[in-house]
Structure formats: C-alpha cells, structure tokens
Amino acid sequence: MNPRYDIQSAPTKLGVLIPGMGAVATTFIAGVYAILKNQAKPVGSLTQMGTIRLGKRTEHRSPMIKDFVPLATLDGLVFGGWDIFSDNLYQAATIAGVLQQETLDSIRNELENITPMPAVFDKTFVRNLDGNHIKRGNDKWTLANQLRDDIRHFKEQHGLDQAVMIWCGSTEVYINQSEAHLTLERFETGLKENDASISPSMIYTWAALKEGVPYANGAPNLAVDIPALQELAKIEGVPIAGKDFKTGQTLMKTIIAPGLKSRMLGISGWYSTNILGNRDGEVLDDPGSFKTKEVSKLSVLDTILQPHLNPDLYGDLYHKVRIDYYPPRGDNKEGWDNIDIFGWLEYPMQIKINFLCRDSILAAPIVLDLALFLNLAQRAKMSGIQEWLSFYFKSPMVTEGLYPEHDLFIQLKKLKNTLRYMMGEELITHLGLEYYEN
Ligand SMILES: NC(=O)c1ccc[n+]([C@@H]2O[C@H](COP(=O)([O-])OP(=O)(O)OC[C@H]3O[C@@H](n4cnc5c(N)ncnc54)[C@H](O)[C@@H]3O)[C@@H](O)[C@H]2O)c1
C-alpha cells in the first residue's frame, strides 16, 4: 500500500542530545553500545523487539516494527548532552551504579569519549543539587543562544543532518503556568528580561525547537507543555512529546487499573509507596520537586477509572503516593502498592504488589524508542504534540480540550494504528466479525 505520509528515508546518522546525563541517560547510552557489541538484547524497546500485525489475521503478516517503518538504526546513533557535572559518561555511569562495572569496562572507550557540555542550570529549580559545570551569561536569552550554538556545533562536528533532544535532567520544582509561558512573544521577552518563571528545561526546549530538533520531556516538570513552546513547535514544524517517563509503579498502575475496570471491580483505596536511593531520589526529597512528581503520578488513576462515569465503583477512591529517599538502595527502587478492591455485593478484597524494580533499566528503552519515533515523526512532517507517543509517559500531552489517555493498552493500540496509518495500512479495530460471515 502507499504510505499516507511522504516519509523521508531514515538518516544513516542521528544525533541524540540529552540534557541531564545521569542514571537514565548513561544506562541508555551504555546499553546501546553493549547491544551493538552483542553483549545483550534491547529488552523493553518496542522499536527493537516489537512486531506489528498488518491486515487480517489470516494473512499472517506481523513484521518487526523496525522493518515496517523506516527508523534510524542503533549503529547510527551519535550521543551528546549537557550536565552540571563534567564527568565523562564512563565516570557518570560508574557513579550512577546501575550497570555492572564489567559491562561499563567493556565499552569504556566509547563512554569516555562523551563528555557533557556545560549546563544551563538554576538552583532555584533543583534545590538539592550543586554543580560547577555551568554556563555563564547575563540573561536567559544569552544562555538559550549558547545552547543553540552547542546544538549546531554538535551537528557540524559529527556531520549530522538530524537530531532529537530528550530531557533526562533532574525534576524541577513544581510551578504553575504564568504570564511568560502563554505566548512565544512573551516567552522570548521573558528570556531577555530574565523572567523568574522560565526554568532551565524550558530554555533547552526553546533552543531545541529553534534549531528544528524534536523534543521529549522525560521528567514531570513543566517544559514543552506550555503554550508558548507549543506555539514555537508549530511554527517550526517540529514534533514534541511528554511528559515523565512511564516506568516502575505508574507502569504497574496503568497495567492493573484498566484490568480491574474492564471487569467492573470497584476500588476504594490505592496506597503506593516507594524507597529510592539514587540522585533522582535525592532531588525528589525536596518537597518542591516531589510535588511535581506527585501531581504527575496522581493523575493516572482518575483518567483510567473515570469516577464521574462509574461513581459506585470509583467515586470514593482514596489515592496516596509516597516517595522516600533511602540511599542504600541506589537505583534499585522498591515499590509497594496496597489496593483495596471490592467485588460482587461489595465484598472487599486486597491486592498487594511489591515491585523490586530498576528504574533506569525500565527508562532506558523508552529513551531509545522516543528518539527513533520522534525522528520518524519529523521525517513524516508531523509536528506539535505527538499523542501517539502517550504510551511512554505518565502525564501524556494532549491538545487543549482533550483528556489524556492513560490506559497502556489503548495507548499501544493508538501507537500501532498511527504507524499503520502512516504507512497506508488498514487500521485494526479488533472487530473480527468478518471471519464469521457466510
Ligand atoms: N528512571 C526512571 O524510571 C524515571 C521515570 C520517570 C522520570 N524520570 C525522570 O528522569 C530524570 C532523570 O532521572 P535519573 O534517574 O537519570 O536522575 P539523575 O539524577 O541520575 O540524572 C539527572 C541528571 O540531570 C542533571 N541535571 C540537573 N539539572 C540539569 C540541567 N539544568 N542541565 C543539565 N543537567 C542537569 C543532574 O546533574 C543529573 O546528572 C528525572 O527527572 C526523573 O524524575 C526517571
């Protein structure tokens, strides 16, 4: 079939720029190198391991996604980024302590070759961190333009036509939308006037979009989801996505909650608590940063369970989320969920989930998929919010007037149908009646 979009072929090289080269970023990059050396498989990555059914079930057509849509390949990825610490990626990955030293040693040269560029940083937005690898400039406008220079220089240095940016920096404190966020004009004036409500993550986003680089926000703080930057994405014709990688406990929630709801089982309470000992945990120990995360985590159940449509089942649900910083665990987060449910005649039951997860191991394949899919979207000339990438986020971005879709399985269908649509294949409704007619 003819593709519905005129999709440019995949680039041989794709730049992946990452503000925040901590646990997630280093696990992702080191992982790609380890995979390229055939030391491991890209488990968790839909672009690398997923298949997609095409046409009727009787046709038996289920190619790999990476063979169906033109994606950049792992050996063409070129990594760069920024951090407030100047450690090269071998050092940073060692400090993050996610991957075994043996793995890191086998790709030491590749990792040592990547050193973060000095960051745009403002301690009022991340109160628990102090770094010394930071750009200087009189105002935010100057800093933003330094980032644009970095992007151009990175592309020239590596001979790249195309790049994407994925924010893997620390969670910034919770802020509400303000005047400077409303239009591009006010935002750019705000940059020049050092408006206090413009955070570093917004400055990176502005720089990326101005350079025509698609942007995804892996953290829960406001960044690309303000109207000013969405306006810029539309003007520049650049795809954007966000926010907050869906891993760990929230991933579990969006797997379990749709199942309970589909059987019309009630829920009276959902208590979630986590212990986490990495730098992310340390940042989230600050109430400002935790509030940003909490809002992102709490929104999930409401939109899946739709209490306004199902008041008897979910109208009185008590939802509580806690995160406690507990250094001995490092990146190996432990989450507990206690779910109070009720069934036939409202008889109560309980579900306990104890998830001993590895946060960055779950997040790394998301970074990979987002990099490849955002680049695909750009080559298909799709711009603005890419709702079909909701699958990867705790707080999916949607256009004004729509509520976000949190159900993981609906999100997956949306993603795969978007790929089918792009390539001119029939959408799959799962109706299936045609197999029984005649
Ligand atoms: N790991 C997961 O499962 C997961 C899930 C959802 C969201 N996230 C988010 O992803 C982000 C990264 O998580 P992580 O575990 O890698 O944290 P991390 O603390 O290991 O890494 C974050 C890095 O960002 C750097 N940084 C902070 N502000 C910066 C700035 N302005 N410019 C450049 N660098 C900056 C820090 O120095 C640090 O190295 C966090 O915001 C986290 O909340 C992670």
The ligand as a Tripos MOL2 file, in Angstrom:
@<TRIPOS>MOLECULE
LIG
   44    48     1     0     0
SMALL
NO_CHARGES

@<TRIPOS>ATOM
      1 N1         14.3260    6.3950   35.9860 N.am      1 LIG1
      2 C1         13.0510    6.4200   35.7880 C.2       1 LIG1
      3 O1         12.4050    5.3980   35.7920 O.2       1 LIG1
      4 C2         12.3610    7.7060   35.5440 C.ar      1 LIG1
      5 C3         10.9910    7.6680   35.2960 C.ar      1 LIG1
      6 C4         10.3180    8.8510   35.0510 C.ar      1 LIG1
      7 C5         11.0070   10.0370   35.0350 C.ar      1 LIG1
      8 N2         12.3210   10.0500   35.3210 N.ar      1 LIG1
      9 C6         12.9680   11.3510   35.3440 C.3       1 LIG1
     10 O2         14.0860   11.3390   34.5090 O.3       1 LIG1
     11 C7         15.0290   12.2640   35.0340 C.3       1 LIG1
     12 C8         16.3750   11.5900   35.1230 C.3       1 LIG1
     13 O3         16.3590   10.5500   36.0940 O.3       1 LIG1
     14 P1         17.7440    9.9260   36.5930 P.3       1 LIG1
     15 O4         17.3980    8.7720   37.4460 O.co2     1 LIG1
     16 O5         18.6640    9.7520   35.4580 O.co2     1 LIG1
     17 O6         18.2620   11.1060   37.5390 O.3       1 LIG1
     18 P2         19.7760   11.5160   37.7970 P.3       1 LIG1
     19 O7         19.7230   12.4080   38.9890 O.co2     1 LIG1
     20 O8         20.6690   10.3380   37.8520 O.co2     1 LIG1
     21 O9         20.1660   12.3440   36.4890 O.3       1 LIG1
     22 C9         19.7220   13.6360   36.2620 C.3       1 LIG1
     23 C10        20.9130   14.4390   35.7960 C.3       1 LIG1
     24 O10        20.4560   15.7260   35.4220 O.3       1 LIG1
     25 C11        21.4780   16.6400   35.7530 C.3       1 LIG1
     26 N3         20.8770   17.9770   35.7040 N.ar      1 LIG1
     27 C12        20.0540   18.5710   36.6050 C.ar      1 LIG1
     28 N4         19.6880   19.7920   36.1340 N.ar      1 LIG1
     29 C13        20.2840   19.9430   34.9320 C.ar      1 LIG1
     30 C14        20.2760   20.9800   33.9720 C.ar      1 LIG1
     31 N5         19.5960   22.1030   34.1680 N.pl3     1 LIG1
     32 N6         21.0020   20.7950   32.8220 N.ar      1 LIG1
     33 C15        21.6920   19.6580   32.6060 C.ar      1 LIG1
     34 N7         21.7390   18.6420   33.5040 N.ar      1 LIG1
     35 C16        21.0400   18.7880   34.6430 C.ar      1 LIG1
     36 C17        21.9600   16.1690   37.1010 C.3       1 LIG1
     37 O11        23.2270   16.6580   37.3980 O.3       1 LIG1
     38 C18        21.9510   14.6580   36.8890 C.3       1 LIG1
     39 O12        23.2010   14.1750   36.4330 O.3       1 LIG1
     40 C19        14.4730   12.7520   36.3770 C.3       1 LIG1
     41 O13        13.8030   13.9700   36.2080 O.3       1 LIG1
     42 C20        13.4900   11.6870   36.7180 C.3       1 LIG1
     43 O14        12.4610   12.1430   37.5720 O.3       1 LIG1
     44 C21        13.0290    8.9140   35.5560 C.ar      1 LIG1
@<TRIPOS>BOND
     1     1     2 1
     2     2     3 2
     3     2     4 1
     4     4     5 ar
     5     4    44 ar
     6     5     6 ar
     7     6     7 ar
     8     7     8 ar
     9     8     9 1
    10     8    44 ar
    11     9    10 1
    12     9    42 1
    13    10    11 1
    14    11    12 1
    15    11    40 1
    16    12    13 1
    17    13    14 1
    18    14    15 2
    19    14    16 1
    20    14    17 1
    21    17    18 1
    22    18    19 2
    23    18    20 1
    24    18    21 1
    25    21    22 1
    26    22    23 1
    27    23    24 1
    28    23    38 1
    29    24    25 1
    30    25    26 1
    31    25    36 1
    32    26    27 ar
    33    26    35 ar
    34    27    28 ar
    35    28    29 ar
    36    29    30 ar
    37    29    35 ar
    38    30    31 1
    39    30    32 ar
    40    32    33 ar
    41    33    34 ar
    42    34    35 ar
    43    36    37 1
    44    36    38 1
    45    38    39 1
    46    40    41 1
    47    40    42 1
    48    42    43 1
@<TRIPOS>SUBSTRUCTURE
     1 LIG1         1 GROUP 0 **** ****
